[in-house]
Amino acid sequence: MGREARTSRSVARRTALFAGIRSVVTTTACVLAYYLLPIDQAFTGGTVAGLVVGLMLLALLFAWQIRMITRSAAPRLRAVEATSTTLPLFLVLFASTYYLMERGSPGSFSEALTRTDALYLALSVFSTVGFGDITANTQTARAIAMGQMIGNILFVAVAARVLVGAVQAGLRRRDTNEV
């Protein structure tokens, strides 16, 4: 095996390692922020507006990530990084909303929610497991949960397709530049 091939594989491994580290750090930072930020105010219309603005910012972040994937020398790795940023933020947005909803309107759910309970609920709704141990009791809580369900479908179906398309475009671009 030639020196150039070994160097190329070494660069690829290093790139993959750094992509993995960035993904873990981003996810960890997102979860830590969820637990450490002072989100103890009551659930209000501002909370719903915050969720909507957060989802819009998440969509903008995702659009920017798609652009970066198509321009990347390693589009598959960038797609993994995009997912590891977008998914935790999506879940934390809904977990925060559930947590604030329960604090502002006790009884919105079948049990009082701690931050961990709210994150658990967001994750079980996302994964469609829905054990039934925590359920939405009020119309507002059900509406927010349905909003997450719709977001889940969009995230899994549309985002996955867009990511695959971006990776394919990035690979075509990379291959064209190598010729």
mmCIF file of the C-alpha atoms, coordinates in Angstrom:
data_MODEL
# 
_entry.id   MODEL 
# 
loop_
_atom_site.group_PDB 
_atom_site.id 
_atom_site.type_symbol 
_atom_site.label_atom_id 
_atom_site.label_alt_id 
_atom_site.label_comp_id 
_atom_site.label_asym_id 
_atom_site.label_entity_id 
_atom_site.label_seq_id 
_atom_site.pdbx_PDB_ins_code 
_atom_site.Cartn_x 
_atom_site.Cartn_y 
_atom_site.Cartn_z 
_atom_site.occupancy 
_atom_site.B_iso_or_equiv 
_atom_site.pdbx_formal_charge 
_atom_site.auth_seq_id 
_atom_site.auth_comp_id 
_atom_site.auth_asym_id 
_atom_site.auth_atom_id 
_atom_site.pdbx_PDB_model_num 
ATOM 1   C CA . MET A 1 1   ? 0.000   0.000  0.000   1.00 0.00 ? 1   MET A CA 1 
ATOM 2   C CA . GLY A 1 2   ? 1.356   3.394  -0.971  1.00 0.00 ? 2   GLY A CA 1 
ATOM 3   C CA . ARG A 1 3   ? 2.145   6.232  1.352   1.00 0.00 ? 3   ARG A CA 1 
ATOM 4   C CA . GLU A 1 4   ? -0.571  8.390  -0.220  1.00 0.00 ? 4   GLU A CA 1 
ATOM 5   C CA . ALA A 1 5   ? -3.263  5.749  0.440   1.00 0.00 ? 5   ALA A CA 1 
ATOM 6   C CA . ARG A 1 6   ? -2.179  5.403  4.096   1.00 0.00 ? 6   ARG A CA 1 
ATOM 7   C CA . THR A 1 7   ? -2.217  9.175  4.517   1.00 0.00 ? 7   THR A CA 1 
ATOM 8   C CA . SER A 1 8   ? -5.670  9.370  2.937   1.00 0.00 ? 8   SER A CA 1 
ATOM 9   C CA . ARG A 1 9   ? -7.038  6.680  5.260   1.00 0.00 ? 9   ARG A CA 1 
ATOM 10  C CA . SER A 1 10  ? -5.419  8.391  8.235   1.00 0.00 ? 10  SER A CA 1 
ATOM 11  C CA . VAL A 1 11  ? -7.079  11.693 7.324   1.00 0.00 ? 11  VAL A CA 1 
ATOM 12  C CA . ALA A 1 12  ? -10.427 9.908  6.864   1.00 0.00 ? 12  ALA A CA 1 
ATOM 13  C CA . ARG A 1 13  ? -10.138 8.263  10.293  1.00 0.00 ? 13  ARG A CA 1 
ATOM 14  C CA . ARG A 1 14  ? -9.194  11.553 11.940  1.00 0.00 ? 14  ARG A CA 1 
ATOM 15  C CA . THR A 1 15  ? -12.114 13.298 10.219  1.00 0.00 ? 15  THR A CA 1 
ATOM 16  C CA . ALA A 1 16  ? -14.502 10.578 11.402  1.00 0.00 ? 16  ALA A CA 1 
ATOM 17  C CA . LEU A 1 17  ? -13.117 10.765 14.940  1.00 0.00 ? 17  LEU A CA 1 
ATOM 18  C CA . PHE A 1 18  ? -13.574 14.531 15.117  1.00 0.00 ? 18  PHE A CA 1 
ATOM 19  C CA . ALA A 1 19  ? -17.087 14.257 13.654  1.00 0.00 ? 19  ALA A CA 1 
ATOM 20  C CA . GLY A 1 20  ? -17.960 11.709 16.338  1.00 0.00 ? 20  GLY A CA 1 
ATOM 21  C CA . ILE A 1 21  ? -16.493 13.882 19.082  1.00 0.00 ? 21  ILE A CA 1 
ATOM 22  C CA . ARG A 1 22  ? -18.396 16.952 17.829  1.00 0.00 ? 22  ARG A CA 1 
ATOM 23  C CA . SER A 1 23  ? -21.621 14.915 17.760  1.00 0.00 ? 23  SER A CA 1 
ATOM 24  C CA . VAL A 1 24  ? -21.159 13.681 21.325  1.00 0.00 ? 24  VAL A CA 1 
ATOM 25  C CA . VAL A 1 25  ? -20.196 17.150 22.586  1.00 0.00 ? 25  VAL A CA 1 
ATOM 26  C CA . THR A 1 26  ? -23.170 18.793 20.856  1.00 0.00 ? 26  THR A CA 1 
ATOM 27  C CA . THR A 1 27  ? -25.652 16.254 22.205  1.00 0.00 ? 27  THR A CA 1 
ATOM 28  C CA . THR A 1 28  ? -24.146 16.454 25.707  1.00 0.00 ? 28  THR A CA 1 
ATOM 29  C CA . ALA A 1 29  ? -24.237 20.271 25.654  1.00 0.00 ? 29  ALA A CA 1 
ATOM 30  C CA . CYS A 1 30  ? -27.866 20.230 24.558  1.00 0.00 ? 30  CYS A CA 1 
ATOM 31  C CA . VAL A 1 31  ? -28.921 17.883 27.361  1.00 0.00 ? 31  VAL A CA 1 
ATOM 32  C CA . LEU A 1 32  ? -26.824 19.737 29.951  1.00 0.00 ? 32  LEU A CA 1 
ATOM 33  C CA . ALA A 1 33  ? -28.370 23.048 28.898  1.00 0.00 ? 33  ALA A CA 1 
ATOM 34  C CA . TYR A 1 34  ? -31.824 21.512 29.289  1.00 0.00 ? 34  TYR A CA 1 
ATOM 35  C CA . TYR A 1 35  ? -31.056 20.475 32.862  1.00 0.00 ? 35  TYR A CA 1 
ATOM 36  C CA . LEU A 1 36  ? -29.065 23.551 33.897  1.00 0.00 ? 36  LEU A CA 1 
ATOM 37  C CA . LEU A 1 37  ? -30.896 26.489 32.326  1.00 0.00 ? 37  LEU A CA 1 
ATOM 38  C CA . PRO A 1 38  ? -33.448 28.153 34.610  1.00 0.00 ? 38  PRO A CA 1 
ATOM 39  C CA . ILE A 1 39  ? -36.676 27.241 32.803  1.00 0.00 ? 39  ILE A CA 1 
ATOM 40  C CA . ASP A 1 40  ? -38.968 27.494 35.775  1.00 0.00 ? 40  ASP A CA 1 
ATOM 41  C CA . GLN A 1 41  ? -41.515 30.073 34.654  1.00 0.00 ? 41  GLN A CA 1 
ATOM 42  C CA . ALA A 1 42  ? -45.154 29.248 34.146  1.00 0.00 ? 42  ALA A CA 1 
ATOM 43  C CA . PHE A 1 43  ? -46.576 27.965 30.883  1.00 0.00 ? 43  PHE A CA 1 
ATOM 44  C CA . THR A 1 44  ? -48.011 30.885 28.938  1.00 0.00 ? 44  THR A CA 1 
ATOM 45  C CA . GLY A 1 45  ? -48.673 31.934 25.386  1.00 0.00 ? 45  GLY A CA 1 
ATOM 46  C CA . GLY A 1 46  ? -45.031 32.993 25.434  1.00 0.00 ? 46  GLY A CA 1 
ATOM 47  C CA . THR A 1 47  ? -44.063 29.375 26.001  1.00 0.00 ? 47  THR A CA 1 
ATOM 48  C CA . VAL A 1 48  ? -45.984 28.309 22.902  1.00 0.00 ? 48  VAL A CA 1 
ATOM 49  C CA . ALA A 1 49  ? -44.426 31.204 20.973  1.00 0.00 ? 49  ALA A CA 1 
ATOM 50  C CA . GLY A 1 50  ? -41.025 30.083 22.251  1.00 0.00 ? 50  GLY A CA 1 
ATOM 51  C CA . LEU A 1 51  ? -41.698 26.569 20.997  1.00 0.00 ? 51  LEU A CA 1 
ATOM 52  C CA . VAL A 1 52  ? -42.740 27.875 17.575  1.00 0.00 ? 52  VAL A CA 1 
ATOM 53  C CA . VAL A 1 53  ? -39.717 30.191 17.345  1.00 0.00 ? 53  VAL A CA 1 
ATOM 54  C CA . GLY A 1 54  ? -37.475 27.355 18.523  1.00 0.00 ? 54  GLY A CA 1 
ATOM 55  C CA . LEU A 1 55  ? -38.874 25.058 15.834  1.00 0.00 ? 55  LEU A CA 1 
ATOM 56  C CA . MET A 1 56  ? -38.367 27.764 13.196  1.00 0.00 ? 56  MET A CA 1 
ATOM 57  C CA . LEU A 1 57  ? -34.768 28.271 14.326  1.00 0.00 ? 57  LEU A CA 1 
ATOM 58  C CA . LEU A 1 58  ? -34.318 24.509 14.250  1.00 0.00 ? 58  LEU A CA 1 
ATOM 59  C CA . ALA A 1 59  ? -35.581 24.481 10.641  1.00 0.00 ? 59  ALA A CA 1 
ATOM 60  C CA . LEU A 1 60  ? -33.092 27.232 9.745   1.00 0.00 ? 60  LEU A CA 1 
ATOM 61  C CA . LEU A 1 61  ? -30.280 25.297 11.432  1.00 0.00 ? 61  LEU A CA 1 
ATOM 62  C CA . PHE A 1 62  ? -31.302 22.207 9.505   1.00 0.00 ? 62  PHE A CA 1 
ATOM 63  C CA . ALA A 1 63  ? -31.333 24.138 6.205   1.00 0.00 ? 63  ALA A CA 1 
ATOM 64  C CA . TRP A 1 64  ? -27.846 25.459 6.946   1.00 0.00 ? 64  TRP A CA 1 
ATOM 65  C CA . GLN A 1 65  ? -26.677 21.935 7.797   1.00 0.00 ? 65  GLN A CA 1 
ATOM 66  C CA . ILE A 1 66  ? -28.062 20.623 4.491   1.00 0.00 ? 66  ILE A CA 1 
ATOM 67  C CA . ARG A 1 67  ? -26.052 23.260 2.657   1.00 0.00 ? 67  ARG A CA 1 
ATOM 68  C CA . MET A 1 68  ? -22.928 22.250 4.577   1.00 0.00 ? 68  MET A CA 1 
ATOM 69  C CA . ILE A 1 69  ? -23.520 18.558 3.782   1.00 0.00 ? 69  ILE A CA 1 
ATOM 70  C CA . THR A 1 70  ? -23.698 19.245 0.051   1.00 0.00 ? 70  THR A CA 1 
ATOM 71  C CA . ARG A 1 71  ? -20.408 21.179 0.204   1.00 0.00 ? 71  ARG A CA 1 
ATOM 72  C CA . SER A 1 72  ? -18.567 18.784 2.483   1.00 0.00 ? 72  SER A CA 1 
ATOM 73  C CA . ALA A 1 73  ? -15.723 16.492 1.497   1.00 0.00 ? 73  ALA A CA 1 
ATOM 74  C CA . ALA A 1 74  ? -17.284 13.959 3.898   1.00 0.00 ? 74  ALA A CA 1 
ATOM 75  C CA . PRO A 1 75  ? -21.048 14.401 3.400   1.00 0.00 ? 75  PRO A CA 1 
ATOM 76  C CA . ARG A 1 76  ? -22.027 11.218 5.264   1.00 0.00 ? 76  ARG A CA 1 
ATOM 77  C CA . LEU A 1 77  ? -20.212 12.390 8.383   1.00 0.00 ? 77  LEU A CA 1 
ATOM 78  C CA . ARG A 1 78  ? -21.790 15.837 8.105   1.00 0.00 ? 78  ARG A CA 1 
ATOM 79  C CA . ALA A 1 79  ? -25.221 14.167 7.883   1.00 0.00 ? 79  ALA A CA 1 
ATOM 80  C CA . VAL A 1 80  ? -24.523 12.253 11.099  1.00 0.00 ? 80  VAL A CA 1 
ATOM 81  C CA . GLU A 1 81  ? -23.453 15.497 12.750  1.00 0.00 ? 81  GLU A CA 1 
ATOM 82  C CA . ALA A 1 82  ? -26.579 17.265 11.480  1.00 0.00 ? 82  ALA A CA 1 
ATOM 83  C CA . THR A 1 83  ? -28.799 14.566 12.941  1.00 0.00 ? 83  THR A CA 1 
ATOM 84  C CA . SER A 1 84  ? -26.931 14.530 16.236  1.00 0.00 ? 84  SER A CA 1 
ATOM 85  C CA . THR A 1 85  ? -27.515 18.274 16.542  1.00 0.00 ? 85  THR A CA 1 
ATOM 86  C CA . THR A 1 86  ? -31.058 18.542 15.257  1.00 0.00 ? 86  THR A CA 1 
ATOM 87  C CA . LEU A 1 87  ? -32.668 15.572 17.014  1.00 0.00 ? 87  LEU A CA 1 
ATOM 88  C CA . PRO A 1 88  ? -31.570 16.447 20.574  1.00 0.00 ? 88  PRO A CA 1 
ATOM 89  C CA . LEU A 1 89  ? -32.632 20.075 20.056  1.00 0.00 ? 89  LEU A CA 1 
ATOM 90  C CA . PHE A 1 90  ? -36.017 18.938 18.758  1.00 0.00 ? 90  PHE A CA 1 
ATOM 91  C CA . LEU A 1 91  ? -36.530 16.665 21.773  1.00 0.00 ? 91  LEU A CA 1 
ATOM 92  C CA . VAL A 1 92  ? -35.334 19.275 24.268  1.00 0.00 ? 92  VAL A CA 1 
ATOM 93  C CA . LEU A 1 93  ? -37.713 21.878 22.811  1.00 0.00 ? 93  LEU A CA 1 
ATOM 94  C CA . PHE A 1 94  ? -40.682 19.592 23.415  1.00 0.00 ? 94  PHE A CA 1 
ATOM 95  C CA . ALA A 1 95  ? -39.401 18.367 26.789  1.00 0.00 ? 95  ALA A CA 1 
ATOM 96  C CA . SER A 1 96  ? -39.045 21.991 27.923  1.00 0.00 ? 96  SER A CA 1 
ATOM 97  C CA . THR A 1 97  ? -42.565 22.745 26.749  1.00 0.00 ? 97  THR A CA 1 
ATOM 98  C CA . TYR A 1 98  ? -43.980 19.707 28.581  1.00 0.00 ? 98  TYR A CA 1 
ATOM 99  C CA . TYR A 1 99  ? -42.068 20.639 31.725  1.00 0.00 ? 99  TYR A CA 1 
ATOM 100 C CA . LEU A 1 100 ? -43.269 24.256 31.672  1.00 0.00 ? 100 LEU A CA 1 
ATOM 101 C CA . MET A 1 101 ? -46.810 23.156 30.860  1.00 0.00 ? 101 MET A CA 1 
ATOM 102 C CA . GLU A 1 102 ? -46.927 20.912 33.925  1.00 0.00 ? 102 GLU A CA 1 
ATOM 103 C CA . ARG A 1 103 ? -45.427 23.638 36.138  1.00 0.00 ? 103 ARG A CA 1 
ATOM 104 C CA . GLY A 1 104 ? -47.916 26.235 34.888  1.00 0.00 ? 104 GLY A CA 1 
ATOM 105 C CA . SER A 1 105 ? -50.962 23.951 34.834  1.00 0.00 ? 105 SER A CA 1 
ATOM 106 C CA . PRO A 1 106 ? -50.527 21.080 37.270  1.00 0.00 ? 106 PRO A CA 1 
ATOM 107 C CA . GLY A 1 107 ? -52.549 18.088 36.162  1.00 0.00 ? 107 GLY A CA 1 
ATOM 108 C CA . SER A 1 108 ? -51.816 18.611 32.458  1.00 0.00 ? 108 SER A CA 1 
ATOM 109 C CA . PHE A 1 109 ? -50.305 15.148 32.515  1.00 0.00 ? 109 PHE A CA 1 
ATOM 110 C CA . SER A 1 110 ? -51.165 11.976 34.390  1.00 0.00 ? 110 SER A CA 1 
ATOM 111 C CA . GLU A 1 111 ? -48.369 12.725 36.852  1.00 0.00 ? 111 GLU A CA 1 
ATOM 112 C CA . ALA A 1 112 ? -46.259 15.714 37.832  1.00 0.00 ? 112 ALA A CA 1 
ATOM 113 C CA . LEU A 1 113 ? -43.280 16.017 35.507  1.00 0.00 ? 113 LEU A CA 1 
ATOM 114 C CA . THR A 1 114 ? -39.691 16.555 36.525  1.00 0.00 ? 114 THR A CA 1 
ATOM 115 C CA . ARG A 1 115 ? -37.267 17.554 33.790  1.00 0.00 ? 115 ARG A CA 1 
ATOM 116 C CA . THR A 1 116 ? -36.315 13.911 33.398  1.00 0.00 ? 116 THR A CA 1 
ATOM 117 C CA . ASP A 1 117 ? -39.979 12.891 33.164  1.00 0.00 ? 117 ASP A CA 1 
ATOM 118 C CA . ALA A 1 118 ? -40.591 15.560 30.506  1.00 0.00 ? 118 ALA A CA 1 
ATOM 119 C CA . LEU A 1 119 ? -37.571 14.405 28.484  1.00 0.00 ? 119 LEU A CA 1 
ATOM 120 C CA . TYR A 1 120 ? -38.731 10.804 28.886  1.00 0.00 ? 120 TYR A CA 1 
ATOM 121 C CA . LEU A 1 121 ? -42.189 11.766 27.597  1.00 0.00 ? 121 LEU A CA 1 
ATOM 122 C CA . ALA A 1 122 ? -40.712 13.643 24.612  1.00 0.00 ? 122 ALA A CA 1 
ATOM 123 C CA . LEU A 1 123 ? -38.515 10.670 23.764  1.00 0.00 ? 123 LEU A CA 1 
ATOM 124 C CA . SER A 1 124 ? -41.308 8.105  24.171  1.00 0.00 ? 124 SER A CA 1 
ATOM 125 C CA . VAL A 1 125 ? -43.594 10.199 21.947  1.00 0.00 ? 125 VAL A CA 1 
ATOM 126 C CA . PHE A 1 126 ? -40.781 10.533 19.386  1.00 0.00 ? 126 PHE A CA 1 
ATOM 127 C CA . SER A 1 127 ? -40.025 6.833  19.363  1.00 0.00 ? 127 SER A CA 1 
ATOM 128 C CA . THR A 1 128 ? -43.772 6.032  19.247  1.00 0.00 ? 128 THR A CA 1 
ATOM 129 C CA . VAL A 1 129 ? -43.288 3.657  22.159  1.00 0.00 ? 129 VAL A CA 1 
ATOM 130 C CA . GLY A 1 130 ? -45.873 5.458  24.279  1.00 0.00 ? 130 GLY A CA 1 
ATOM 131 C CA . PHE A 1 131 ? -45.822 3.219  27.324  1.00 0.00 ? 131 PHE A CA 1 
ATOM 132 C CA . GLY A 1 132 ? -48.874 4.998  28.695  1.00 0.00 ? 132 GLY A CA 1 
ATOM 133 C CA . ASP A 1 133 ? -47.320 5.705  32.076  1.00 0.00 ? 133 ASP A CA 1 
ATOM 134 C CA . ILE A 1 134 ? -47.391 9.452  31.352  1.00 0.00 ? 134 ILE A CA 1 
ATOM 135 C CA . THR A 1 135 ? -50.316 10.738 29.337  1.00 0.00 ? 135 THR A CA 1 
ATOM 136 C CA . ALA A 1 136 ? -51.618 14.155 28.363  1.00 0.00 ? 136 ALA A CA 1 
ATOM 137 C CA . ASN A 1 137 ? -54.761 14.996 30.349  1.00 0.00 ? 137 ASN A CA 1 
ATOM 138 C CA . THR A 1 138 ? -55.662 18.481 29.118  1.00 0.00 ? 138 THR A CA 1 
ATOM 139 C CA . GLN A 1 139 ? -56.564 19.666 25.637  1.00 0.00 ? 139 GLN A CA 1 
ATOM 140 C CA . THR A 1 140 ? -53.503 21.927 25.538  1.00 0.00 ? 140 THR A CA 1 
ATOM 141 C CA . ALA A 1 141 ? -51.182 19.095 26.549  1.00 0.00 ? 141 ALA A CA 1 
ATOM 142 C CA . ARG A 1 142 ? -52.751 16.855 23.928  1.00 0.00 ? 142 ARG A CA 1 
ATOM 143 C CA . ALA A 1 143 ? -52.399 19.558 21.261  1.00 0.00 ? 143 ALA A CA 1 
ATOM 144 C CA . ILE A 1 144 ? -48.703 19.993 22.060  1.00 0.00 ? 144 ILE A CA 1 
ATOM 145 C CA . ALA A 1 145 ? -48.185 16.210 22.024  1.00 0.00 ? 145 ALA A CA 1 
ATOM 146 C CA . MET A 1 146 ? -49.949 15.999 18.658  1.00 0.00 ? 146 MET A CA 1 
ATOM 147 C CA . GLY A 1 147 ? -47.712 18.802 17.405  1.00 0.00 ? 147 GLY A CA 1 
ATOM 148 C CA . GLN A 1 148 ? -44.714 16.741 18.429  1.00 0.00 ? 148 GLN A CA 1 
ATOM 149 C CA . MET A 1 149 ? -46.163 13.672 16.688  1.00 0.00 ? 149 MET A CA 1 
ATOM 150 C CA . ILE A 1 150 ? -46.521 15.637 13.451  1.00 0.00 ? 150 ILE A CA 1 
ATOM 151 C CA . GLY A 1 151 ? -42.999 16.971 13.924  1.00 0.00 ? 151 GLY A CA 1 
ATOM 152 C CA . ASN A 1 152 ? -41.781 13.415 14.476  1.00 0.00 ? 152 ASN A CA 1 
ATOM 153 C CA . ILE A 1 153 ? -43.251 12.294 11.176  1.00 0.00 ? 153 ILE A CA 1 
ATOM 154 C CA . LEU A 1 154 ? -41.717 15.270 9.400   1.00 0.00 ? 154 LEU A CA 1 
ATOM 155 C CA . PHE A 1 155 ? -38.385 14.725 11.105  1.00 0.00 ? 155 PHE A CA 1 
ATOM 156 C CA . VAL A 1 156 ? -38.206 11.034 10.265  1.00 0.00 ? 156 VAL A CA 1 
ATOM 157 C CA . ALA A 1 157 ? -39.678 11.135 6.770   1.00 0.00 ? 157 ALA A CA 1 
ATOM 158 C CA . VAL A 1 158 ? -38.819 14.494 5.295   1.00 0.00 ? 158 VAL A CA 1 
ATOM 159 C CA . ALA A 1 159 ? -35.581 15.172 7.142   1.00 0.00 ? 159 ALA A CA 1 
ATOM 160 C CA . ALA A 1 160 ? -34.266 11.694 6.412   1.00 0.00 ? 160 ALA A CA 1 
ATOM 161 C CA . ARG A 1 161 ? -35.020 12.101 2.712   1.00 0.00 ? 161 ARG A CA 1 
ATOM 162 C CA . VAL A 1 162 ? -33.471 15.556 2.609   1.00 0.00 ? 162 VAL A CA 1 
ATOM 163 C CA . LEU A 1 163 ? -30.373 14.295 4.407   1.00 0.00 ? 163 LEU A CA 1 
ATOM 164 C CA . VAL A 1 164 ? -29.992 11.396 1.968   1.00 0.00 ? 164 VAL A CA 1 
ATOM 165 C CA . GLY A 1 165 ? -30.392 13.773 -0.974  1.00 0.00 ? 165 GLY A CA 1 
ATOM 166 C CA . ALA A 1 166 ? -27.821 16.163 0.490   1.00 0.00 ? 166 ALA A CA 1 
ATOM 167 C CA . VAL A 1 167 ? -25.360 13.322 1.037   1.00 0.00 ? 167 VAL A CA 1 
ATOM 168 C CA . GLN A 1 168 ? -25.854 12.157 -2.559  1.00 0.00 ? 168 GLN A CA 1 
ATOM 169 C CA . ALA A 1 169 ? -25.349 15.707 -3.848  1.00 0.00 ? 169 ALA A CA 1 
ATOM 170 C CA . GLY A 1 170 ? -22.250 16.082 -1.704  1.00 0.00 ? 170 GLY A CA 1 
ATOM 171 C CA . LEU A 1 171 ? -20.835 12.804 -2.987  1.00 0.00 ? 171 LEU A CA 1 
ATOM 172 C CA . ARG A 1 172 ? -21.514 13.816 -6.603  1.00 0.00 ? 172 ARG A CA 1 
ATOM 173 C CA . ARG A 1 173 ? -19.869 17.185 -5.999  1.00 0.00 ? 173 ARG A CA 1 
ATOM 174 C CA . ARG A 1 174 ? -16.868 15.555 -4.315  1.00 0.00 ? 174 ARG A CA 1 
ATOM 175 C CA . ASP A 1 175 ? -16.492 12.984 -7.083  1.00 0.00 ? 175 ASP A CA 1 
ATOM 176 C CA . THR A 1 176 ? -16.756 15.686 -9.757  1.00 0.00 ? 176 THR A CA 1 
ATOM 177 C CA . ASN A 1 177 ? -14.055 17.746 -8.025  1.00 0.00 ? 177 ASN A CA 1 
ATOM 178 C CA . GLU A 1 178 ? -11.744 14.730 -7.770  1.00 0.00 ? 178 GLU A CA 1 
ATOM 179 C CA . VAL A 1 179 ? -11.826 14.068 -11.511 1.00 0.00 ? 179 VAL A CA 1 
# 
